[in-house]
Amino acid sequence: MNLKHFSLSAAAILAALSLTACSSIDLDKDKETTVSDATEAEKMINDQNGPLAKKEIYFDFDSYSVSPQYMPVVNNHAKFLAGNKGIKVMLEGNTDARGSREYNLALGQKRSEAVKQRMTLMGVSPEQIEAISFGKERPKALGDTEEDYAQNRRVDIHYLVNQSGQ
């Protein structure tokens, strides 16, 4: 084995080890969120005090980066989805009223795709997630204050549950 090949192999091993060491995902915990039937899944999804109660991720102005304060929300939903492969979600990207319609549709899409990417990195199948954008068309707050704008810069997580429950 020559020195160049050894260096590349060592770098690959170190990179893999560092990724493993940085992982904060407890894979055994994912199994605990697996539900046995649709009724139980719906109860977990709709529990106002449970880990899936928060279904909104907020963003800074003109940003589509998921901030650390919203990672627990993303993590809870990702763990649930990874353990329940039959359940799907729609991630709806939204923006505040500033900017053109086209710009806001693109920004809303980037926001929903950013959340989708985080979830897939945690083991959720991409087929379980649909990422869309409403841009500025579905405001949560109708005013024009900074507080109103902040309420509209978000991704909403909607579970897609049909009549049979999944």
N, C-alpha and C positions, 0 to 999 in steps of 0.2 A: 504494500500500500504506500503510495507516494505521499509526500507532505501536503500537497494541495488537496488530494482526496480525503486525507485525514482531517484537515481543517474544515472542509465542507461538512463532513460527517459529524464532527464535534459541534459545529455551529447548529446543525439541524437538531441534534440531541438537546443542546442547551435551549434552543427555542421551544422545543416540545415540552421540556421540563418547566420552563418559565411559564408557559401557558397553563400547564397543569397546576402549578403552584398558585397562579392568580385566580383560578376558578373558584367562585364562591357558590357554585351550584351544588347542592347536595342531591345527587341522583337518586339515592334511596328515598329521600323525602318526596320526590315526584310520584312515587308509587302510592304514597298515602293519599294523594289527591284523586286517584282513580276512583270513579264512581261506578256502581254496579248497574244502575238503571237510569232512564231518562228523568224520572221524577226526582231522584236524588240529585242529578246534575242541575235540574232547574232550581231546586231548593238552594244549592250552593251558589248558583249564578245570581239569584234574587235575594239572597240573605243580606239585609241592610247592615249587618254588623260583621259579616264574614270577610275573608281575605279578598274576595272579588267585588266588594261593595263599591270601591272607587273604580270608575270606568272612564276617567278622563285624564289625559296627560297634557299639561300646559307647556307652552313654548315662549321663549323670549321673542321680542320684536324681530321680524325678518330672519328668524332662525328655524332650522329644522333638526337641531341637535337635541336629543333627549337629555335633559339635565339630570344630574345625580339624584335630586330630590324626588323625581318621578320614577326612578328605576325600581323601587319596591312595588309600585303599581304594575309596571310591565312584568316584573319577575313573577308576581302572584298569578297573573293571567297566563303567562307562558308556562309555568309549572302545571297549572290546571289543564291547559290545552295539550301539553306534551304527554300528560297521563291519560288523556281522553281523546284519542285520535278521531273519534266519530263526531266531535263537536267542532263547529266552525265559527269564526268571527268575521265581522266587517269592521275595518278600521276606517273611520271617517275623518279626513283631514279638514280643518277649518282655519280661517284667518280672520283678522280684524278687517274693518271696512276700508282701510287705507290701501292704495295701490289699484292697478287696473284689474279688471275681471280675469284676464288671461294670466297675469302675474300671480294673482291670488289662487287661481286653480292649480297652477304649477307648484306654488309653495305648499298648499294644502296636500297635494299628492306627495311631495317630498317628505312632509311630516308623517303621513300615514305609512309611507315606505320605510322611514327610519324606525318606526315602532315595529313594523313587520320584520325588518332585519334583526332587531334586537331579539324578538321572539324566536325567530328561526335559529339564531345562534344558541338559544337555550333549548333546542330540540323540538320545537314545534314544526310540523310539516308545512311547507309553503302552501300546500293545497288546502290547509285549514284556514287560511287567512286571505281575505280580499281587502286590498287597500284602495280606497277611492278618495276623491276630493270634492268638497262642496265649495271650496274657496270662501268667499264672504257671503254666500247665499243663505246660510243657516246660522245667524248670530244667536248667541245665548243671551247677550246683553244688547239692548238697542240704543244705548246712549253713545256719546262721543268723548267720554273721559278716558284717561289712561286705564283706569280700573275696568271700564266696560271693554276696552280693546283687549286687555289681558284675559278677560273671560272668554273671548272669542278665538284666541290663538290656542287651539287645542286639537287633540285627536280623541274622538269618542269611540269607545269599544262597545260594539253591539253583537251579542251572541245571536247566531242564526239557529233557532230551534223550531223545527216544523211541528205539525200536529202530533206526531208520534213521539216527540221529545228530542229527537236527534236527527 
